[in-house]
Amino acid sequence: NTWRFSMSKAAELAKMGEWLSNGQIGGRRNVLINGEFNVSQRYGETATTWTNNTYGLDRWKMYLAGSCASTFQQIRRSDSVVTNLQSVSGVNFRNAIEIDCTTAASLGSSDQMSLLQIIEGTNNVPLAGKKMTLSFWVRSSLTGTYCIAFKNSSAKTYVHEYSISSADTWEQKVVTITNDTEASFSSNSSTTTGGSLEVQFGLRLGTSSQQTTANAWNSGNFYGTSNQVTWGTSTDHFFYLAGVQLELGSTNTPFEHRSYGEELALCQRYFYRWESSSTYAGVGVGRAYDTSNAVAMINTPCAMRANATVSVSAVGDFAVAVIGGPPASISNGERTTDFRSYKLTINQGSTPFTTGTIYQLESDNQANAKINFDSEL
């Protein structure tokens, strides 16, 4: 028998060989967390105004400087934008993120608007000095050149340009670069649990943060080139992103769909929200250590990245069972060394407790009381 290979088959085999040689054969491939935008613990599907240096959908935050303002929103698969993405891509993506301009503004020299994710050191180390490939689906009302910036912990940046060719049309983009070496990381925490690598999707950028040399690592906080479009000069501007994947190797592989439970657990390492689903829901129990103060223990679903900052929706949303009435304050107390169990200190503002007695902290007559555990980068 004579074997005949078409050019397409030969190309496919060559691509497979490259992937086997330079990529990751098995295991989790996508270094980014929540790249499908499935998890939104803080805001659900509500359109929310973005403020500078704050998180929206889990693991994704916004850098915002200047007068332009926008909202973000999780777009579900029932939306025509996502069903169109499924049709165009042939992939059953479940969600996307939408950014809408709500206050238009001209570009100032120090302006910046970027959607980004900060990668933890332990997840960046396997990519150090290696080729890595970023792939994503994007759709915008504004065509032209956009910039992606990779920024490491030593304030070195690598800027890559890509083009959106057609307005209001989903397009896939693939970017392959060589990551900087581990020796360039600024500190030991950059190789362990600290921030190590930022991946930024630029929307607008003033001259003060532009660089002239793309496709190379350069020292300095530069996030794009002068070719970057100025998104946000009209309230008609919108921007969608979906299916974002960063992986080892020079070939983009099919998007890695993870179960919602697995993706949620990955996100909860950085942020966990306890939320009551009914009135008088139990939070945790503990004992009074004097007549004014008691503690309540609460466990997070997984070990947090670092010691979490604990905050509550409002002190008045909570009460101590039997004692009644809102506490004067609820503060972050001790925690275990694995950042998995936290002791909340409850000050009642009076002396209703019996020292040594066990009490329960609960949501008061509130069905949406919240406790946030924040360990984001």
CORDAWO-V540884 format. One line per field, one symbol per residue. ss: DSSP state (a for helix, b for strand, c for the rest). burial: I if it has 16 or more other C-alpha atoms within 10 Angstrom, else O. A space follows every 50 residues. Layout:
ss = ???
burial = ???
This chain:
ss = ccccccaaaaaaaaaaaaaaaacccccccccccccccccccccccccbbc cccbbcccccbbbbbcccbbbbbbbbcccaaaaaaaaaacccccbbbbbb bbbccccccccbbbbbbbbbaaaaaaacccbbbbbbbbbbcccbbbbbbb bbcccbbbbbbbbbccccccbbbbbbbbcccaaacccaaaacccbbbbbb bbbbbcaaabccccccbbbccccbcccccccccccccbbbbbbbbbbbcc cccccccccaaaaaaaaaccbbbbbccccccbbbbbbbccccbbbbbbbc ccccccccbbbbccaaabbbccccccccbbbbbbbcccccbbbbbbbccc cccccccbbbbbbccccccbbbbbccc
burial = OOOOOOOOOOOOOOOOOOIOOIIOOOOOIIIIIIIIIIIIIOIOIOIIOI IOOOIIIIIIIIIIIIOIIIIIIIIIIOOOIIIOIIOOOOOOIIIIIIII IIOIIOIIOOIIIIIIIIIIIIIIIOIIOIIIIIIIIIIIOIIIIIIIII IIIIIIIIIIIOOIOOOIIIIIOIIIIIIIOIOOIOOOOIIIIIIIIIII IIIIIIIOIIIOOIOOIIOOIIIIIIOIIIIIIIIOIIIIIIIIIIIIII IIIOIOIIOOOOIIIIIIIIIIIIIIOOIIIIIIIIIIOOIIIIIIIIII OIIIIIIIOIIIOOIIIIIIIOOOOIIOIIIIOOIOOOIIIIIIIIIIOO OOIIOOOOIIIIIIOIOIIIIIIIIIO
